[in-house]
Amino acid sequence: MKKLICNKLLLCLLVLLSSCETVVELELPAQEPALVANAVINPDSLFIVDVSSSQSALAVGSHLPVTNAIVQVYQASQHLYTLEHKGSGIYSISQLPQALQHYQLKVEAPGFPTATAATYIPATPAISKLKATPVAGTEWDGPSVSASFMLSDTPDQENYYYIQAYTPDTNYSDGQHYNRSVRVKMTVPFEDEFTMEDRYFFSDKLFEGKAVTLRLNLENSPENTTFVRIAHITRDYYEYVRTLDRQSYRDNFATLPEPVTNNIQGGMGLFGGYNAVTLAVKP
């Protein structure tokens, strides 16, 4: 008798739950398209700006390039250059940005609000006292290189950096030469705060205005030359990569989504700058 009553209660519960299901269709407001401009300029590369169109968060596929834009560069409100379209939304001109200079970017295209941004080229990072010693391999790790150098941080301002390492190599398949990324490990008390691809980013919060020695372990054979790039970058560049990194790798329900930092007024993307020094490291 008890089993019969339980079965009836379970049946009633299932009917009640199934009858409470309601499908609600939401009409999301259409988003007006905006220009997406991405450019990170430095004194060793030409002005290059990638221009595309924004799309809905529900859209599938890549951003569409904007091929009919007018891309202009200004300095102190004075027009410097109008960039030429090279194809696939890439605009450039045969001019190099200059260190310690400020630039303004203006992008216009039919059907879009005008997008503007400003950035500058930081000072060359002050590097000295480079040292390198070989590290013998172990049962678990191959031979590597221990390198150190002094970084003199500019006082009375927030500074941001990244470190990147590579070594010349050859493809096994076709024999083509390329630069192979080398893994970098920064030893305590300095550690990278986040990474993006093969770049290790950090700020001067632990050594503001001081000359400090950074020690690295480079996972490359001591017989090869490792090239280490130290870049002094703008805060906008740092924040863009930091928030992009958080959004990309923390793909779990326990982490709240964080918007990617954007310094494009009237649009989206990044207009940042950096200045770099490349060291040739070989024990």
C-alpha positions, 0 to 999 in steps of 0.5 A, spaced: 500 500 500 505 504 501 509 503 495 502 504 491 501 511 494 509 513 493 508 511 485 502 516 485 505 521 488 511 521 484 506 521 478 503 527 480 510 530 481 512 529 474 506 531 471 506 538 475 513 539 473 512 538 466 506 543 466 510 548 469 515 549 463 514 555 459 518 557 453 520 565 452 523 568 446 527 574 447 528 579 442 535 582 443 536 589 440 540 590 434 547 592 435 549 598 431 556 596 427 562 599 429 569 600 427 574 595 430 581 598 429 587 594 432 595 597 431 601 597 436 606 601 433 614 601 435 620 605 432 622 599 428 616 597 424 611 601 419 605 604 421 600 598 420 592 598 422 587 593 422 580 595 420 574 591 421 567 591 423 564 589 430 559 583 430 553 581 435 556 576 440 551 571 437 554 571 431 558 566 428 564 567 424 570 572 424 570 579 423 569 582 416 575 587 414 573 594 412 576 595 405 573 602 404 576 606 410 580 613 411 585 612 416 589 618 418 595 619 423 595 626 427 600 629 431 598 634 436 592 635 432 596 636 425 595 631 420 601 627 418 599 621 414 593 618 410 594 610 410 593 606 404 589 600 404 593 594 402 588 589 402 583 585 407 582 591 411 590 592 412 592 599 412 599 602 412 604 607 410 612 607 409 613 611 415 616 609 422 613 612 428 618 615 433 620 614 440 617 619 445 612 621 440 604 622 441 600 620 436 592 620 434 589 615 430 582 617 426 578 612 422 572 613 418 568 609 413 561 609 410 555 607 415 560 607 421 561 612 427 568 615 427 573 611 431 579 615 434 584 613 439 591 616 442 597 613 444 605 614 444 612 610 443 615 609 450 622 610 452 627 605 450 628 600 456 635 601 459 638 595 459 645 593 462 650 588 465 648 582 461 650 575 463 649 568 461 651 561 464 650 554 461 646 550 465 647 542 465 641 538 463 638 533 468 634 527 468 628 531 467 630 537 463 635 538 457 640 543 458 638 551 458 641 558 459 641 562 465 641 569 464 641 576 468 641 583 466 639 590 469 633 594 468 633 601 470 626 603 471 624 610 470 622 613 476 615 617 478 611 613 473 607 607 472 611 602 467 609 596 463 614 591 460 614 584 456 619 579 455 620 575 449 625 570 447 626 566 440 632 562 437 633 561 429 631 554 427 630 550 420 623 547 419 624 539 418 619 539 412 622 544 407 628 547 410 625 554 411 628 558 416 624 561 422 624 564 429 623 558 434 620 561 441 624 559 447 620 558 453 622 563 459 622 562 466 623 569 471 626 567 477 623 570 484 622 575 486 620 577 479 615 573 476 611 574 469 604 577 471 600 573 465 602 571 458 600 571 451 603 567 446 610 567 447 610 574 451 611 574 458 608 581 461 609 584 468 609 591 471 614 595 475 610 595 481 615 591 485 621 595 483 618 602 481 624 607 479 629 602 481 635 599 477 634 591 478 637 585 476 632 580 472 634 573 472 631 568 467 632 561 465 632 560 457 630 553 455 634 553 449 641 549 448 647 553 450 650 552 444 645 556 440 644 564 441 638 566 444 635 572 442 631 576 448 627 582 447 625 586 452 619 591 451 617 597 454 609 598 453 604 603 454 599 601 459 593 601 454 597 595 451 598 592 458 591 592 460 588 590 453 592 583 453 591 582 461 584 583 460 584 579 453 588 573 457 583 573 463 577 572 458 580 567 454 583 562 458 579 562 464 573 558 461 569 556 467 563 557 471 566 560 477 570 566 474 565 572 472 566 574 465 571 581 464 570 585 458 577 586 454 580 593 455 578 598 449 581 605 448 578 606 441 573 612 442 567 611 438 569 604 436 573 598 439 580 595 439 587 597 441 591 603 439 598 602 443 605 602 443 612 599 445 619 600 444 624 594 445 631 592 446 633 585 443 639 582 447 643 576 443 645 571 449 650 566 448 654 563 454 
